[in-house]
Amino acid sequence: MALACAALEAHGPGPLKRKWLPAALRGEKIGAWAFAEAGAGSDAGSVATRAVLDGGEYVIDGTKLFITNGPIADFFVVVASTATEQRLKGLSLFLVERDRPGFRMAGSMSKLGVRASEMSELVFERCRIPAENLIGREHRGFLDALRALTLGRIASAAFATGVARAAFEATLAYAGKRVQFGKPIGSFQAVRFGIADMATQIEAARLLCHRAAIAADRGLPHGREANMAKLYATEACTRIVERALHYHGAAGFVSESPIQRFYRDCKVFELGEGSSELQRDMIAREIGL
Ligand SMILES: Cc1cc2nc3c(=O)[nH]c(=O)nc-3n(C[C@H](O)[C@H](O)[C@H](O)COP(=O)(O)OP(=O)(O)OC[C@H]3O[C@@H](n4cnc5c(N)ncnc54)[C@H](O)[C@@H]3O)c2cc1C
């Protein structure tokens, strides 16, 4: 939803923005970001969904996979190739309304975590959309998508920091009240050190998030800042949640515990919107390697 709205807001034509953005911001319409495919996850240049201009319309063919909000969205920002041989330089963004003939949602997918949102496959079969539904310029879609994804990475970092913080706060409280060997477990050095590490990593993640968000808000370059915040915060979240579950013992493992939910949720932050390996690769490039 956020990626779809960010791309539309930054690069979409006026009529499309006026039609969809206010309603999306009011929560009356739902958007989805449709980039991933069976053969194109980290490797965006392998997008096989094609859009061909035919008169005043684009004709879209292809299948998208793992699309959050797929079963419920009213509109989709779809990444499709308008020049297949150009790979990244041949991608373009389109807005496709759910009721377009030739579009269908193919089956919801169940998942390990983040179950408050639904995910599905999307199929486009000779799906015709007006040429005015092009977002930004033809063949410039990758750069426009990257701008939205860079903002999305700051949001992912903040999301992960929030999950880590919730796990940390629950652990701090639990360590103070769970008594074993006649003492709260928080008085044992092994547990104290682990919780101190959690607190330190959360502060570091939070500062990296703030730095990236401030740079983005001020219109300053923020690619490297966003990548570092996303990489650090998401990996810290996984480490922190794992320790949180460990210090809760069986009480964290049972279905009633929020800790097991955090444990199932946290991994997605390291995968979506650029996996840790891609983040490291981009950071290495950004620091001159
Ligand atoms: C819950 C969830 C929601 C999602 N929602 C959406 C959505 O709304 N819209 C959307 O478009 N997509 C969505 N996705 C898909 C997501 O964007 C992809 O999962 C992500 O791009 C990674 O692609 P992949 O899963 O195909 O993994 P792959 O790209 O196949 O990667 C598999 C592994 O190989 C590693 N790898 C790949 N390339 C390299 C390399 N060059 N160097 C080193 N390691 C590498 C990766 O880091 C990873 O560990 C969602 C995924 C999940 C799990």
The ligand as an SDF file (V2000), in Angstrom:
LIG
                    3D

 53 58  0  0  0  0  0  0  0  0999 V2000
    5.3550  -11.3940    3.5180 C   0  0  0  0  0  0  0  0  0  0  0  0
    5.8360  -10.9340    2.1860 C   0  0  0  0  0  0  0  0  0  0  0  0
    5.1560   -9.9180    1.5340 C   0  0  0  0  0  0  0  0  0  0  0  0
    5.5440   -9.5080    0.2620 C   0  0  0  0  0  0  0  0  0  0  0  0
    4.8380   -8.5240   -0.3800 N   0  0  0  0  0  0  0  0  0  0  0  0
    5.1950   -8.1480   -1.6290 C   0  0  0  0  0  0  0  0  0  0  0  0
    4.4470   -7.1480   -2.3370 C   0  0  0  0  0  0  0  0  0  0  0  0
    3.4590   -6.6070   -1.8350 O   0  0  0  0  0  0  0  0  0  0  0  0
    4.8330   -6.8280   -3.5990 N   0  0  0  0  0  0  0  0  0  0  0  0
    5.9230   -7.3980   -4.1950 C   0  0  0  0  0  0  0  0  0  0  0  0
    6.2270   -7.0530   -5.3290 O   0  0  0  0  0  0  0  0  0  0  0  0
    6.6490   -8.3580   -3.5580 N   0  0  0  0  0  0  0  0  0  0  0  0
    6.3130   -8.7390   -2.2980 C   0  0  0  0  0  0  0  0  0  0  0  0
    7.0280   -9.7040   -1.6290 N   0  0  0  0  0  0  0  0  0  0  0  0
    8.1460  -10.3440   -2.3330 C   0  0  0  0  0  0  0  0  0  0  0  0
    9.4800   -9.7420   -1.9380 C   0  0  0  0  0  0  0  0  0  0  0  0
    9.6440   -8.5230   -2.5930 O   0  0  0  0  0  0  0  0  0  0  0  0
   10.5730  -10.7630   -2.3000 C   0  0  0  0  0  0  0  0  0  0  0  0
   10.4680  -11.7930   -1.3380 O   0  0  0  0  0  0  0  0  0  0  0  0
   11.9470  -10.1670   -2.2800 C   0  0  0  0  0  0  0  0  0  0  0  0
   12.1260   -9.2980   -3.3620 O   0  0  0  0  0  0  0  0  0  0  0  0
   13.0200  -11.2680   -2.3850 C   0  0  0  0  0  0  0  0  0  0  0  0
   12.7730  -12.0670   -3.5060 O   0  0  0  0  0  0  0  0  0  0  0  0
   12.6100  -13.6400   -3.3520 P   0  0  0  0  0  0  0  0  0  0  0  0
   11.7520  -13.9350   -2.1890 O   0  0  0  0  0  0  0  0  0  0  0  0
   12.2070  -14.1600   -4.6750 O   0  0  0  0  0  0  0  0  0  0  0  0
   14.0570  -14.1630   -2.9860 O   0  0  0  0  0  0  0  0  0  0  0  0
   15.2770  -14.3850   -3.9830 P   0  0  0  0  0  0  0  0  0  0  0  0
   15.5770  -13.1520   -4.7450 O   0  0  0  0  0  0  0  0  0  0  0  0
   15.0620  -15.6450   -4.7340 O   0  0  0  0  0  0  0  0  0  0  0  0
   16.4470  -14.5890   -2.9270 O   0  0  0  0  0  0  0  0  0  0  0  0
   16.6140  -15.8130   -2.2210 C   0  0  0  0  0  0  0  0  0  0  0  0
   17.8920  -15.6910   -1.3940 C   0  0  0  0  0  0  0  0  0  0  0  0
   19.0170  -15.4570   -2.2600 O   0  0  0  0  0  0  0  0  0  0  0  0
   19.7010  -14.2900   -1.8760 C   0  0  0  0  0  0  0  0  0  0  0  0
   20.2060  -13.5900   -3.0480 N   0  0  0  0  0  0  0  0  0  0  0  0
   19.5320  -13.2600   -4.1870 C   0  0  0  0  0  0  0  0  0  0  0  0
   20.3390  -12.5900   -5.0140 N   0  0  0  0  0  0  0  0  0  0  0  0
   21.5420  -12.4690   -4.3950 C   0  0  0  0  0  0  0  0  0  0  0  0
   22.7960  -11.8680   -4.7270 C   0  0  0  0  0  0  0  0  0  0  0  0
   22.9780  -11.2250   -5.8780 N   0  0  0  0  0  0  0  0  0  0  0  0
   23.8080  -11.9400   -3.8350 N   0  0  0  0  0  0  0  0  0  0  0  0
   23.6440  -12.5900   -2.6480 C   0  0  0  0  0  0  0  0  0  0  0  0
   22.4800  -13.1810   -2.2690 N   0  0  0  0  0  0  0  0  0  0  0  0
   21.4440  -13.1110   -3.1360 C   0  0  0  0  0  0  0  0  0  0  0  0
   18.6350  -13.4250   -1.1480 C   0  0  0  0  0  0  0  0  0  0  0  0
   19.2490  -12.4950   -0.2820 O   0  0  0  0  0  0  0  0  0  0  0  0
   17.8390  -14.4900   -0.4250 C   0  0  0  0  0  0  0  0  0  0  0  0
   18.4790  -14.8270    0.7750 O   0  0  0  0  0  0  0  0  0  0  0  0
    6.6750  -10.1240   -0.3670 C   0  0  0  0  0  0  0  0  0  0  0  0
    7.3700  -11.1340    0.3120 C   0  0  0  0  0  0  0  0  0  0  0  0
    6.9650  -11.5420    1.5620 C   0  0  0  0  0  0  0  0  0  0  0  0
    7.7270  -12.6500    2.2350 C   0  0  0  0  0  0  0  0  0  0  0  0
  1  2  1  0
  2  3  1  0
  2 52  2  0
  3  4  2  0
  4  5  1  0
  4 50  1  0
  5  6  2  0
  6  7  1  0
  6 13  1  0
  7  8  2  0
  7  9  1  0
  9 10  1  0
 10 11  2  0
 10 12  1  0
 12 13  2  0
 13 14  1  0
 14 15  1  0
 14 50  1  0
 15 16  1  0
 16 17  1  0
 16 18  1  0
 18 19  1  0
 18 20  1  0
 20 21  1  0
 20 22  1  0
 22 23  1  0
 23 24  1  0
 24 25  2  0
 24 26  1  0
 24 27  1  0
 27 28  1  0
 28 29  2  0
 28 30  1  0
 28 31  1  0
 31 32  1  0
 32 33  1  0
 33 34  1  0
 33 48  1  0
 34 35  1  0
 35 36  1  0
 35 46  1  0
 36 37  1  0
 36 45  1  0
 37 38  2  0
 38 39  1  0
 39 40  1  0
 39 45  2  0
 40 41  1  0
 40 42  2  0
 42 43  1  0
 43 44  2  0
 44 45  1  0
 46 47  1  0
 46 48  1  0
 48 49  1  0
 50 51  2  0
 51 52  1  0
 52 53  1  0
M  END
$$$$
